[in-house]
């Protein structure tokens, strides 16, 4: 599993923890071990540009996902094919604001957003109530089991 974490945000984060979380989530989702994923942390200016360009929405957002090979989760004994999963782009400044509102740390918010972004790369969405229920329950389970294993 190749997980590349690049922090261009200037925000102090534990890059190894992001890579470990990503590997954990991909293993749990039965993604082939030769799959590549990139996680990029950026400032609000860069995130604003990406948000406007790709989502036609103003201002910065917390996380964007850019799928490459449109891989989907595998099953026990039936992994996804190897490939390029895509990019998860995080904005720590937006995450910090959300963390304050939610009453937890920025690090926890960024890990939650990383899990959320990876699930989007794997085809999960939350546009409909049933989709949201499924995706948010899965992201919660994945994050809590990852944190409990550390």
Buried (B, 14 or more C-beta within 10 A) or exposed (E): BBBEBEBEBEBEBEBEBBBBBBBBBBEBBBBBEEBBBBBBBBBBEBBBEBBEEEEEEEEBBBBBBBBBBEBBBBEEEEBBEBBBBBBBBBBBBBBBBBBEEEEEEBBBBBBBBBBBBBBBBBEBEBEEEEEEEBBBEBBEEBBEEBEEEE
